[in-house]
Amino acid sequence: MKHFLVSLCLLGTFFQALAQCTSEFHLEGDYMLGGLFDIHHDSSPVYHDRPEAIDCSSKPFIHSSYRRFQVMRFSVEEINNSTSLLPNVSLGYEIFDHCSKTHTLPGIFSLISDNGLIQPWGEPQKNLSKVIAVVGTYTSPQALTVAPLFMMDLIPMVSYGAASSTFSKIQNFPSFLRTVHPNKDVIEAIVNILQHFNWLWVAFLHVDGDYGKDGQELFIKRIKDTEICLAYTKSLNQYTDHSQIFKQIEAQRIGVIIVFAAEWTAEALIESAIKLNVSNKVWIAGDAWSLNKELPKKKGIKNIGTVIGVAEPRMTIPGFSDFIHSSRSQAHCENTEQNMVCNQDCNCSSLSAEDVITADPSFNFPVYTAVYAIAHALHNVLQCGAGRCNNNITVYPHMVLAQLKRSNFTLLNQRIQFDENGDPNYGSYSIVSWNQSGDAEEIGSYNFYPSYHFFINDSKIQWHTKGEVPTSVCSSECPTGFAREYNGLQRCCFNCGICPNGTYVNSTGNPYKCIDCKDTEWSAAGSTSCSLRVVEYIPFTDSGAILIMIGAWAFVGLTLAVSVLFAINYNTPVVRSAGGPMCLLILGCLSLCSLSVFFHFGKPTTSFCILRFLPFLLFYTVCLACFVVRSFQIVCIFKIAAKFPKILNWWMKYHGQWLVITVAFAMQAVLLIIGYTYAPPKPYHDTLWSHDKIILGCDINVKASSGSVALLLFLGSLCFIFSYMGKDLPKNYNEAKAITFCLLLLILTWIIFATVYILYHGKYIQTLNALAVLSSLYSFLLFYFLPKCYIIIFQSYKNTQEYFQGLIQSYTMTVR
């Protein structure tokens, strides 16, 4: 272990010795800043079986990174020329071409060591770094590689491009800050674009690394509670088969492709899309390549579709163009062997000032901000003010870090601040679209501070669909009134089914469910809302109700008239044979039964429902009991008396007719009291018969009313049996036949009503019910009592004792 540490120290000394050069990469100053820029990119790392130094200058040149490199140089020069910021204090820099995340560590060692000596066993408070802070790196993988080396001694590392969420964990990266927004803000902007244009079926292609994987995870998490579905996702690297990716995208009919990758990865993908004739797609670019200067001008780029991107706002840095013109006119040390080894060789002498100025300006302001944030922090550490600084203060990197975290200054009209995680607490994103001229035109914005605001001017976008916004969905939106039905894939893929009657679909709430309407509401098939049902019942003013009530009053009048006629002729044979006092009881009960008719109309209430059935059931029981007695008496007189005289004697002795009537009345009264106490009739809202109406009626509990109805049926059946037995009585003495005929009419009436009730449940069922009740009453009045009234009034010769005795004697002789 000791030999390893000694070797490491010697290695650091060796690298530091090699780093002494006077090119653009180095500037002496009172306080040194480190800079890490990937001016070249090692896109295809080669395996080595022996240690070899990497030559960054031989790798592909990145114009945009070189521009960012120049922004740092300009920022330092501008600060050094300032009389208000760090007066009489000069900043220097040591910048390295960080072309590889694993083979450029010598430059890092040079930054964190002093005099070439690395002492891992040294005292923590004795920081040996020759720099007070580092600006960089650009990508998240690069930052993850080198950041732990700076975190160890709390050397501030201010990144202008590393956006991975990992760096927001301050416990792991205590001295890491960044002037670029983390991935979650870029993803938020992308999701807002998708939602703005209702693109729900998308592909997410990301660079194979921490930056891309972080973006993918954030995207999946962000769209979890939205209607956006991730149809396809794939990581990209130098070995990716782009043709297979595009085949998958085409097979799934994906119209929107999100490319969350570094510019060189995105360039390779787009160039492949052009070669493979991929067309009619919407490409959403991350902030790493949305302002690319070369891709929009490539031949065939218009065929791939429309490119929309999220970008850092393009801010003009005053004086930068003049600095570039001045810088390019000066000679720099660029081709020494030392420079090449130390990763401080640009190999860019052929670049003109215009080449630099017109390069992709992405992340230029974050570089500018990073340098100024460090300068302001140093300004506060040195207690600068009144045109001078306290040069007696020994500055350690951790002191600069403490002031960096408290940053609060204005730069190009931006208030620069960091949150507790070292993330920027300011700024916004521009939404850009590549136009036909090959430029990235700003079409909207996404502001973070002081409040979130998203805006896109759709009219500025030059769609490949010639004016129409492209669509990207797995399944087309369901027609109005149709609910989505999962088909087993993702939530964006569904079938459509119409919502049936009585339900509706709330497309903005839950488009997958047909919601039942309330009992008081209705809806037709394919509805998006419910309507109130029309409440229907038969009012007293209804024409049918008026006619039936007139009929009921007429019935009462007729029964009263018949009662008066029978009372006047009380002792005549016709009245006596019809039942005598029993006739008056029947007529009185029939009149009381008619009360039920009036309660079939009007809005049902509990009392109305009780009175709709109670009078009829109770007093009609008495009527039937009376007719049972009359039928039995008729049969007894003509058929049983001669054969069974004792039965007649017992019947006459104990007033059997009144005993039967009383028992029937008492039984029905008890049954009604029990039934109505258990479950009285109550108002009922019938919503099943009509989908758009509520039919008001009365609900009868079948169990509670079964006893009363059974008693009525029993009496009716008994009456019919006795009356049918007397069907062959004398022609002129046909009381049994009259009772039989009335019972047949009664049975027919209720059979008709029951049939109609099974087939129809509308509001007029109450009218038919009242009509059935009234018909039951009129059958006995018209066909039992009126014929006797006719004899009393128009055939008085038949209303004599002699006439009736003659009929009885002649029938008795016939029977014998």
C-alpha positions in Angstrom: 0.0 0.0 0.0 2.8 2.4 0.9 4.5 1.7 -2.4 1.3 2.5 -4.2 0.9 5.9 -2.5 4.5 6.8 -3.2 3.9 5.9 -6.9 0.7 8.0 -6.9 2.7 11.0 -5.5 5.4 10.7 -8.1 2.7 10.3 -10.8 1.1 13.5 -9.7 4.5 15.3 -9.8 5.1 14.0 -13.3 1.7 15.2 -14.6 2.1 18.6 -12.9 5.4 19.1 -14.6 3.9 18.3 -18.0 1.1 20.8 -17.4 3.3 23.9 -17.6 2.3 25.6 -20.9 1.2 29.0 -21.9 -1.6 28.3 -24.3 -5.3 29.4 -24.2 -5.7 26.8 -21.5 -3.7 28.6 -18.9 -3.7 32.0 -17.3 -1.8 33.1 -14.2 -3.6 34.9 -11.5 -3.9 35.6 -7.8 -6.5 32.9 -7.5 -6.8 30.0 -9.9 -10.0 28.4 -11.3 -10.1 25.0 -12.9 -11.9 24.3 -16.1 -13.0 21.1 -17.7 -14.4 21.2 -21.2 -14.8 18.4 -23.7 -13.4 20.3 -26.7 -12.9 16.9 -28.3 -15.0 13.8 -27.8 -13.7 10.3 -27.5 -16.7 8.6 -29.1 -15.1 5.2 -29.7 -12.9 4.2 -26.7 -10.2 1.7 -27.7 -9.1 -1.1 -25.4 -5.4 -0.9 -24.4 -3.4 -3.8 -22.9 -0.8 -1.4 -21.6 -0.9 2.2 -20.1 -1.1 4.8 -22.8 -1.7 8.6 -22.6 -4.7 9.8 -24.6 -4.3 12.4 -27.3 -7.5 14.4 -27.1 -6.5 16.6 -30.1 -6.8 13.6 -32.3 -10.5 13.1 -31.4 -13.5 14.6 -33.1 -13.7 18.4 -32.5 -16.8 19.8 -30.8 -17.4 23.4 -31.9 -20.0 24.1 -29.3 -17.7 22.9 -26.5 -14.9 25.1 -27.8 -17.3 28.1 -27.7 -18.1 27.3 -24.0 -14.4 27.1 -23.4 -14.0 30.6 -24.8 -16.9 31.9 -22.7 -14.9 30.9 -19.6 -11.8 32.7 -20.8 -13.9 35.7 -21.7 -15.6 35.7 -18.2 -12.3 35.6 -16.4 -10.9 38.5 -18.5 -14.1 40.5 -18.0 -13.9 40.0 -14.2 -10.2 40.9 -14.2 -11.0 44.2 -16.0 -13.8 45.0 -13.5 -13.3 47.7 -10.9 -16.3 46.6 -8.8 -15.9 42.9 -8.7 -12.7 41.6 -7.1 -10.9 45.0 -7.4 -7.1 44.6 -7.6 -7.5 40.9 -7.5 -6.8 38.8 -10.6 -8.2 35.4 -11.5 -6.3 32.8 -13.4 -7.4 29.5 -14.8 -6.1 26.1 -15.7 -8.4 24.5 -18.3 -8.2 20.9 -19.6 -9.8 19.2 -22.5 -11.9 16.6 -20.8 -12.4 14.4 -23.9 -12.8 11.1 -22.0 -14.3 10.4 -18.6 -11.7 7.8 -17.7 -8.5 8.8 -19.5 -8.1 12.4 -18.6 -7.5 12.1 -14.9 -3.9 13.6 -15.0 -5.5 17.0 -15.5 -7.8 16.4 -12.5 -4.8 15.5 -10.4 -3.0 18.6 -11.5 -6.0 20.7 -10.3 -6.4 19.1 -6.9 -2.6 19.0 -6.1 0.0 21.6 -5.3 3.6 21.3 -6.3 2.7 18.0 -7.9 2.3 16.2 -4.5 -0.8 14.2 -3.6 -1.1 13.4 0.1 -4.1 11.3 0.8 -2.9 10.9 4.4 -2.7 14.7 5.0 -4.7 16.7 7.4 -8.1 17.5 6.1 -8.0 21.1 7.1 -4.7 21.6 5.2 -6.0 21.8 1.6 -3.3 21.4 -0.9 -5.3 22.4 -4.0 -4.0 25.1 -6.2 -7.5 26.1 -7.4 -10.3 27.6 -5.4 -13.1 26.1 -7.6 -13.6 24.2 -10.8 -16.0 25.0 -13.7 -17.2 21.8 -15.2 -17.8 19.2 -16.3 -20.3 19.2 -19.2 -21.9 15.7 -19.0 -23.2 13.8 -16.0 -21.0 10.7 -16.6 -17.9 12.9 -16.6 -19.0 14.6 -13.5 -19.7 11.4 -11.7 -16.2 10.2 -12.5 -14.3 13.3 -11.2 -16.6 14.8 -8.7 -15.6 12.5 -5.8 -12.0 13.8 -6.1 -13.2 17.3 -5.5 -15.8 16.5 -2.9 -13.1 15.0 -0.6 -11.7 18.4 0.2 -14.9 20.4 -0.5 -13.5 22.0 -3.6 -16.4 23.8 -5.2 -17.3 22.1 -8.5 -19.8 24.3 -10.5 -21.1 22.3 -13.5 -22.6 24.0 -16.5 -24.1 20.9 -18.1 -24.3 17.9 -15.7 -28.1 17.6 -15.2 -28.5 14.2 -13.6 -30.7 14.1 -10.5 -27.9 12.3 -8.6 -26.1 15.6 -8.1 -29.0 17.0 -6.1 -28.1 14.6 -3.2 -26.1 17.0 -1.2 -24.9 14.2 1.2 -23.1 12.6 -1.6 -21.9 15.7 -3.4 -21.5 18.4 -0.7 -19.4 20.8 -2.8 -21.3 20.3 -6.1 -23.3 23.1 -7.6 -24.6 23.7 -11.1 -25.9 26.5 -13.2 -27.9 24.2 -15.5 -31.3 23.0 -14.5 -31.6 19.3 -13.4 -33.2 16.7 -15.7 -36.5 16.9 -13.9 -37.0 20.4 -15.3 -36.2 19.4 -18.8 -38.5 16.4 -18.5 -41.3 18.7 -17.2 -40.9 20.9 -20.2 -41.0 17.9 -22.6 -44.2 16.5 -20.9 -45.8 19.9 -21.2 -45.1 19.9 -24.9 -46.7 16.4 -25.2 -49.8 17.4 -23.3 -50.1 20.7 -25.2 -50.4 18.8 -28.5 -52.1 15.8 -27.0 -49.3 13.4 -28.1 -50.0 10.3 -26.0 -48.1 7.5 -27.8 -44.3 8.2 -27.7 -40.9 6.7 -27.9 -38.1 7.7 -25.5 -34.5 7.3 -26.8 -31.8 8.1 -24.3 -28.0 8.0 -24.2 -26.6 5.0 -22.5 -25.3 6.5 -19.3 -26.2 8.2 -16.0 -27.7 11.2 -17.8 -29.9 9.2 -20.1 -31.0 6.6 -17.5 -31.9 9.4 -15.1 -34.0 11.1 -17.8 -35.8 7.9 -18.6 -36.6 7.2 -15.0 -37.8 10.8 -14.5 -40.0 10.6 -17.6 -41.6 7.3 -16.6 -42.3 8.7 -13.2 -43.7 12.0 -14.5 -46.2 10.5 -17.0 -47.4 7.9 -14.5 -50.6 9.8 -13.6 -51.1 11.3 -17.1 -52.7 9.9 -20.3 -49.2 9.7 -22.0 -47.9 6.2 -22.6 -44.3 5.2 -23.2 -44.7 2.9 -26.2 -41.0 2.2 -26.7 -37.7 3.1 -25.0 -34.1 2.3 -25.9 -30.6 3.4 -24.9 -28.2 4.7 -27.4 -24.5 4.2 -27.7 -21.8 3.9 -30.5 -22.9 0.3 -31.1 -26.6 0.8 -31.4 -28.4 -0.6 -34.5 -30.5 2.4 -35.4 -32.4 0.5 -38.1 -33.9 -1.9 -35.6 -35.0 1.0 -33.4 -36.8 2.6 -36.3 -38.4 -0.7 -37.3 -39.8 -1.0 -33.8 -41.1 2.5 -33.8 -42.7 2.1 -37.2 -44.3 -1.2 -36.2 -46.0 0.4 -33.2 -47.2 3.4 -35.2 -45.3 5.9 -32.9 -45.4 9.4 -34.3 -43.4 11.2 -31.6 -39.8 10.4 -30.7 -38.1 12.0 -27.7 -34.3 12.0 -28.0 -32.7 12.6 -24.6 -29.0 12.4 -25.5 -25.8 14.3 -25.9 -25.3 16.2 -29.1 -22.9 13.6 -30.7 -25.3 10.7 -29.9 -28.2 12.7 -31.3 -26.3 13.6 -34.4 -25.6 9.9 -35.1 -29.3 9.0 -34.6 -30.6 11.8 -36.9 -28.1 11.0 -39.6 -29.2 7.4 -39.5 -32.8 8.5 -39.7 -32.0 10.5 -42.9 -30.2 7.6 -44.5 -33.0 5.1 -43.6 -35.7 7.4 -45.0 -37.5 7.7 -41.7 -40.2 10.3 -42.3 -43.2 12.1 -40.9 -42.2 12.0 -37.3 -42.1 14.6 -34.6 -38.7 14.7 -32.9 -38.5 16.3 -29.4 -34.9 17.3 -28.6 -33.4 17.7 -25.2 -31.5 20.8 -24.3 -28.2 19.1 -25.2 -28.8 19.2 -29.0 -31.9 21.3 -29.7 -29.7 24.3 -30.8 -27.4 22.2 -32.9 -26.1 24.3 -35.8 -25.2 21.5 -38.3 -28.1 19.0 -38.2 -30.8 21.5 -39.3 -28.8 22.2 -42.5 -28.1 18.6 -43.4 -29.5 17.3 -46.7 -32.7 15.4 -46.2 -33.3 16.7 -42.7 -36.7 18.0 -43.8 -37.9 14.5 -44.7 -37.6 13.2 -41.2 -40.5 15.4 -40.0 -40.7 18.2 -37.4 -38.1 18.9 -34.7 -39.2 20.7 -31.5 -36.8 21.1 -28.7 -36.2 22.4 -25.2 -33.2 24.8 -25.0 -31.4 27.1 -22.7 -32.5 30.7 -23.5 -30.1 32.2 -26.1 -28.7 35.2 -24.2 -26.3 37.6 -25.8 -23.2 38.0 -23.7 -22.0 41.6 -24.3 -18.4 41.9 -25.5 -18.1 38.2 -26.3 -17.9 38.6 -30.0 -15.2 41.3 -29.7 -13.3 39.0 -27.4 -13.4 36.2 -29.9 -12.2 38.4 -32.8 -9.4 39.7 -30.6 -8.5 36.2 -29.4 -8.4 34.6 -32.8 -6.0 37.2 -34.1 -3.4 36.4 -31.4 -0.9 33.5 -31.6 -1.2 30.8 -29.0 1.1 27.9 -28.1 -0.9 24.9 -29.5 1.5 22.3 -30.8 4.1 21.5 -28.3 4.5 17.9 -27.1 3.7 19.0 -23.6 0.3 20.4 -24.6 -0.7 17.3 -26.3 0.1 15.1 -23.3 -1.5 17.5 -20.9 -4.8 17.6 -22.8 -4.3 21.3 -23.4 -4.0 21.3 -27.1 -6.9 22.6 -29.2 -5.6 21.9 -32.7 -8.1 24.5 -33.9 -5.9 27.2 -35.4 -7.9 26.9 -38.6 -11.1 28.1 -36.9 -12.1 31.6 -37.7 -13.8 34.0 -35.3 -17.1 33.5 -37.2 -16.9 29.8 -36.7 -16.7 30.2 -33.0 -19.4 33.0 -32.8 -21.9 31.0 -34.9 -21.4 27.7 -33.1 -24.2 26.2 -31.0 -24.6 28.6 -28.0 -26.1 26.0 -25.7 -24.9 26.2 -22.1 -22.9 29.4 -22.7 -24.8 31.4 -20.1 -24.4 28.6 -17.5 -20.6 28.8 -18.1 -20.7 32.5 -17.8 -22.9 32.3 -14.6 -20.6 29.6 -13.0 -17.5 31.8 -13.4 -19.3 34.9 -12.0 -20.8 32.9 -9.1 -17.3 31.8 -8.1 -16.0 35.4 -8.5 -18.8 36.8 -6.3 -18.2 34.1 -3.7 -14.4 35.0 -3.7 -15.4 38.7 -3.5 -17.3 38.0 -0.3 -14.6 35.7 1.2 -12.0 38.5 0.7 -14.4 41.0 2.1 -14.0 43.3 -0.9 -15.5 46.7 -0.9 -14.7 50.4 -1.5 -12.4 49.4 -4.4 -10.1 47.0 -2.5 -10.0 43.5 -1.0 -8.5 42.1 2.2 -5.5 40.3 0.8 -4.5 39.1 4.3 -7.2 36.4 4.3 -6.0 32.9 3.4 -8.6 31.5 1.1 -9.6 27.9 1.2 -11.9 26.2 -1.3 -14.5 25.4 1.5 -14.7 29.1 2.3 -15.6 29.8 -1.3 -18.1 27.0 -1.2 -19.9 28.5 1.8 -20.3 31.8 -0.1 -21.3 30.1 -3.3 -24.3 28.5 -1.6 -25.4 32.0 -0.4 -25.1 33.5 -3.9 -27.5 36.3 -4.6 -26.4 38.7 -7.4 -27.8 39.9 -10.7 -26.2 38.9 -14.0 -27.7 40.0 -17.4 -31.0 40.7 -15.7 -31.1 37.3 -14.0 -31.2 37.0 -10.2 -28.6 34.2 -9.5 -29.4 32.0 -6.5 -29.0 28.3 -5.6 -31.3 26.2 -3.6 -30.3 23.9 -0.7 -29.2 21.2 -3.1 -27.0 23.5 -5.2 -29.5 23.6 -8.1 -30.2 26.9 -9.8 -33.1 28.8 -8.3 -33.7 30.9 -11.4 -34.1 30.7 -15.1 -36.4 29.3 -17.8 -36.3 27.2 -20.9 -37.0 28.2 -24.5 -39.2 26.0 -26.7 -37.7 26.0 -30.2 -38.6 24.5 -33.6 -36.3 23.9 -36.6 -37.7 25.9 -39.4 -37.3 25.5 -43.2 -34.3 27.8 -43.2 -32.3 25.5 -40.9 -32.6 27.7 -37.8 -33.9 26.9 -34.4 -36.7 29.4 -34.0 -38.1 30.2 -30.6 -41.8 29.3 -30.5 -42.5 29.4 -26.7 -41.1 29.3 -23.2 -41.3 27.5 -19.9 -40.6 29.7 -16.9 -39.7 28.3 -13.5 -39.4 31.5 -11.5 -41.0 33.3 -9.9 -43.9 31.0 -11.0 -44.3 28.2 -13.5 -45.6 29.3 -16.9 -45.7 27.3 -20.1 -46.5 28.9 -23.5 -46.3 27.8 -27.1 -47.2 29.8 -30.2 -48.5 27.1 -32.5 -48.7 29.4 -35.5 -44.9 29.6 -35.6 -44.4 25.9 -36.1 -43.8 24.7 -39.7 -45.3 21.2 -39.5 -44.3 18.5 -41.9 -48.0 17.8 -42.2 -48.6 21.2 -44.0 -50.4 23.1 -41.3 -52.1 20.3 -39.4 -50.8 19.3 -35.9 -49.6 15.7 -36.2 -51.2 13.0 -34.0 -49.6 10.2 -32.0 -52.0 8.0 -30.3 -52.3 4.2 -29.9 -56.1 4.4 -30.1 -58.2 7.2 -31.5 -60.3 9.1 -29.0 -63.7 7.5 -28.4 -66.8 9.2 -29.8 -68.9 11.2 -27.5 -70.8 9.0 -25.0 -68.4 6.0 -25.5 -66.3 4.7 -22.6 -62.8 3.2 -23.1 -62.4 -0.5 -22.6 -58.9 -1.9 -21.9 -57.6 -4.3 -24.5 -54.8 -5.7 -22.4 -51.9 -3.5 -23.6 -51.2 0.0 -22.2 -53.8 2.5 -21.0 -53.5 4.4 -24.2 -54.6 1.4 -26.2 -58.3 0.7 -25.8 -61.6 -0.2 -27.5 -64.7 1.9 -27.3 -68.1 0.8 -26.0 -71.2 2.9 -25.9 -72.6 3.7 -22.4 -76.2 2.2 -22.1 -79.3 3.9 -20.9 -79.1 5.2 -17.4 -75.4 5.7 -17.5 -73.0 8.4 -18.8 -69.2 8.8 -19.3 -67.2 11.6 -17.8 -64.4 12.0 -20.3 -62.5 14.5 -18.2 -62.8 12.4 -15.1 -62.8 8.6 -15.7 -63.1 7.9 -19.4 -63.0 4.1 -18.7 -66.2 3.9 -16.7 -69.9 4.3 -17.5 -71.3 6.0 -14.4 -74.8 5.2 -13.2 -77.2 8.1 -13.1 -79.0 8.8 -9.8 -82.5 7.5 -9.3 -83.9 10.9 -10.0 -81.9 11.2 -13.3 -81.9 9.5 -16.7 -79.7 9.4 -19.8 -80.0 8.0 -23.2 -77.4 5.6 -24.6 -74.2 7.4 -25.4 -74.6 10.3 -23.0 -72.0 12.4 -21.3 -74.4 13.7 -18.5 -77.7 12.8 -16.8 -80.9 14.8 -17.0 -83.5 15.1 -14.3 -86.4 12.6 -14.7 -89.9 14.0 -15.2 -92.0 13.2 -12.1 -95.4 11.8 -13.1 -98.6 11.0 -11.2 -102.3 11.5 -11.9 -103.4 14.9 -10.5 -107.0 15.5 -9.4 -107.3 17.8 -12.4 -106.7 15.0 -14.9 -109.6 14.4 -17.2 -109.7 10.7 -16.5 -109.5 11.3 -12.8 -112.3 13.7 -13.0 -114.6 11.3 -14.8 -113.8 8.5 -12.4 -114.4 10.7 -9.4 -117.7 11.8 -11.0 -118.5 8.1 -11.4 -117.7 7.5 -7.7 -119.9 10.4 -6.6 -122.7 9.1 -8.9 -122.2 5.6 -7.3 -122.6 7.1 -3.8 -125.7 8.9 -5.0 -127.2 5.8 -6.5 -126.5 3.7 -3.4 -128.1 6.4 -1.3 -131.2 6.4 -3.5 -131.4 2.6 -3.5 -131.0 2.6 0.3 -133.9 5.1 0.6 -136.0 3.0 -1.8 -135.3 -0.2 0.1 -135.9 1.5 3.4 -139.4 2.7 2.2 -140.2 -0.8 0.9 -138.4 -2.5 3.8 -141.2 -5.0 4.6 -141.9 -6.0 1.0 -141.0 -9.5 -0.3 -138.4 -8.2 -2.8 -136.5 -6.3 -0.1 -136.9 -9.2 2.4 -135.7 -11.8 -0.1 -132.7 -9.6 -1.1 -131.5 -9.7 2.5 -133.6 -7.1 4.3 -131.3 -5.3 6.8 -128.3 -7.0 5.1 -129.1 -5.0 1.9 -128.7 -1.7 3.8 -125.4 -3.0 5.3 -124.1 -4.0 1.8 -125.1 -0.6 0.3 -123.5 1.2 3.1 -120.2 -0.7 2.8 -120.2 -0.3 -1.0 -120.5 3.5 -0.4 -117.6 3.4 2.0 -115.5 1.3 -0.4 -115.9 4.1 -3.0 -113.7 6.3 -0.7 -110.7 4.4 -2.0 -111.3 5.7 -5.5 -110.5 9.3 -4.5 -107.1 8.5 -3.0 -105.8 7.0 -6.3 -105.2 10.6 -7.5 -102.9 13.4 -6.4 -99.3 13.1 -5.2 -99.0 9.9 -3.1 -98.3 10.3 0.6 -98.2 7.7 3.3 -101.8 8.5 4.4 -103.0 8.6 0.8 -101.5 5.1 0.2 -103.1 3.7 3.3 -106.5 5.1 2.4 -106.1 3.9 -1.2 -106.4 0.3 0.0 -107.8 0.2 3.5 -111.5 1.2 2.9 -111.8 -1.1 -0.1 -110.2 -4.2 1.6 -112.1 -3.7 4.9 -115.6 -2.9 3.7 -115.5 -5.0 0.5 -114.8 -7.9 2.9 -118.1 -7.2 4.6 -119.9 -7.0 1.2 -118.5 -10.4 0.1 -119.4 -11.9 3.5 -122.9 -10.7 3.1 -123.2 -12.2 -0.3 -121.7 -15.5 1.0 -124.5 -15.5 3.6 -127.1 -14.6 1.0 -125.9 -17.3 -1.4 -125.9 -19.9 1.5 -129.4 -18.9 2.6 -130.8 -19.2 -1.0 -129.3 -22.6 -1.4 -130.4 -23.5 2.1 -134.0 -22.5 1.5 -134.4 -24.2 -1.8 -132.1 -27.3 -1.4 -130.8 -27.9 2.1 -133.9 -27.0 4.2 -135.9 -29.9 3.0 -133.1 -32.4 3.4 -131.4 -30.9 6.5 -134.0 -29.1 8.5 -131.7 -29.0 11.6 -129.1 -26.9 9.8 -131.8 -24.3 9.0 -133.0 -24.4 12.6 -129.5 -23.9 14.0 -128.9 -21.1 11.4 -132.1 -19.3 12.4 -131.6 -19.8 16.1 -128.1 -18.4 16.4 -128.4 -15.8 13.6 -125.7 -17.5 11.6 -125.6 -14.8 8.9 -124.6 -12.1 11.4 -122.1 -14.3 13.0 -120.3 -15.0 9.7 -120.3 -11.3 8.7 -118.9 -10.3 12.1 -116.2 -12.9 12.1 -115.2 -12.0 8.5 -115.1 -8.3 9.4 -113.1 -8.9 12.6 -110.6 -11.1 10.9 -110.0 -8.6 8.1 -109.6 -5.8 10.6 -107.0 -7.7 12.6 -105.1 -8.7 9.4 -105.1 -5.1 8.2 -103.9 -3.8 11.6 -101.1 -6.4 11.7 -100.1 -5.9 8.1 -100.1 -2.1 8.2 -98.2 -2.1 11.5 -95.5 -4.3 10.0 -95.2 -2.6 6.6 -97.8 0.0 5.8 -98.2 1.1 2.1 -95.9 3.9 1.3 -95.1 6.2 -1.6 -93.0 4.5 -4.3 -90.9 6.0 -7.1 -90.9 3.7 -10.1 -87.8 4.3 -12.1 -87.7 1.0 -14.0 -90.7 1.4 -16.3 -89.6 4.6 -18.0 -86.0 5.6 -18.4 -86.8 9.4 -18.4 -89.6 9.5 -15.9 -90.4 8.8 -12.3 -93.8 7.3 -11.8 -95.2 8.0 -8.3 -97.3 5.3 -6.8 -97.8 3.3 -3.7 -95.8 0.3 -2.7 -97.6 -2.6 -1.0 -95.7 -5.1 0.9 -96.8 -8.5 -0.5 -96.2 -10.4 2.8 -98.0 -7.9 4.9 -101.0 -7.7 2.6 -101.2 -11.4 1.7 -103.5 -12.3 4.6 -106.1 -9.6 3.7 -106.1 -10.5 0.0 -106.3 -14.2 0.8 -109.4 -13.6 3.0 -111.0 -11.7 0.1 -110.3 -14.5 -2.3 -111.6 -17.1 0.1 -114.9 -15.2 0.6 -115.2 -14.6 -3.1 -114.6 -18.3 -3.9 -117.1 -19.4 -1.2 -119.6 -17.0 -2.5 -119.2 -18.2 -6.1 -119.6 -21.9 -5.0 -122.8 -21.2 -3.1 -124.2 -19.0 -5.8 -123.3 -21.4 -8.5 -125.2 -24.2 -6.6 -128.3 -22.1 -7.0 -128.0 -21.5 -10.8 -131.1 -23.8 -11.4 -133.4 -21.9 -9.2 -136.8 -20.7 -10.5 -136.3 -18.3 -13.5 -138.2 -15.5 -11.9 -136.3 -16.0 -8.6 -132.8 -15.6 -9.8 -130.9 -14.0 -6.9 -128.2 -16.7 -7.0 -127.7 -16.1 -10.7 -127.4 -12.4 -10.1 -124.7 -13.0 -7.5 -122.9 -15.4 -9.8 -123.0 -12.9 -12.7 -121.7 -10.1 -10.4 -118.8 -12.3 -9.2 -117.9 -13.2 -12.8 -117.8 -9.5 -13.6 -115.6 -9.0 -10.5 -113.2 -11.8 -11.5 -113.1 -10.5 -15.1 -112.4 -7.0 -14.0 -109.4 -7.9 -11.9 -108.0 -10.3 -14.4 -108.0 -7.5 -17.0 -106.4 -5.2 -14.5 -103.7 -7.7 -13.5 -102.9 -8.3 -17.2 -102.5 -4.6 -17.9 -100.4 -4.2 -14.7 -98.0 -6.8 -15.9 -97.6 -5.1 -19.3 -97.8 -1.5 -18.2 -96.4 0.5 -15.3 -97.0 4.1 -16.4 -98.8 6.7 -14.5 -102.2 5.7 -15.8 -102.0 2.5 -14.0 -103.4 4.4 -11.0 -106.4 5.5 -13.1 -107.0 1.8 -14.2 -106.7 0.7 -10.6 -109.4 3.2 -9.5 -111.5 2.2 -12.5 -111.2 -1.5 -11.4 -112.3 -0.6 -7.9 -115.2 1.4 -9.2 -116.2 -1.4 -11.6 -116.1 -3.9 -8.7 -118.6 -1.7 -6.8 -120.9 -1.0 -9.8 -121.1 -4.7 -10.7 -123.1 -5.4 -7.5 -125.1 -2.2 -7.6 -126.2 -2.6 -11.3 -126.7 -6.3 -11.5 -127.9 -7.2 -8.0 -129.7 -4.2 -6.6 -131.1 -2.3 -9.7 -133.1 -5.3 -11.0 -134.9 -5.3 -7.6 -135.4 -1.6 -7.7 -137.0 -2.1 -11.2 -139.4 -4.7 -9.7 -140.3 -2.5 -6.8 -141.0 0.5 -9.1 -142.4 -1.0 -12.3 -143.5 -4.5 -11.5 -145.2 -4.2 -8.1 -147.4 -7.2 -8.8 -144.2 -9.3 -8.3 -143.6 -7.7 -5.0 -146.3 -9.6 -3.1 -146.2 -12.4 -0.6 -148.5 -14.6 -2.7 -146.2 -14.4 -5.8 -143.1 -15.4 -3.8 -144.9 -18.3 -2.0 -146.1 -19.6 -5.3 -142.5 -19.6 -6.8 -141.2 -21.5 -3.7 -144.0 -24.1 -3.7 -143.7 -24.8 -7.4 -139.8 -25.2 -7.1 -140.2 -27.5 -4.0 -142.6 -29.7 -5.8 -140.2 -29.9 -8.7 -137.3 -30.9 -6.5 -139.3 -33.7 -4.9 
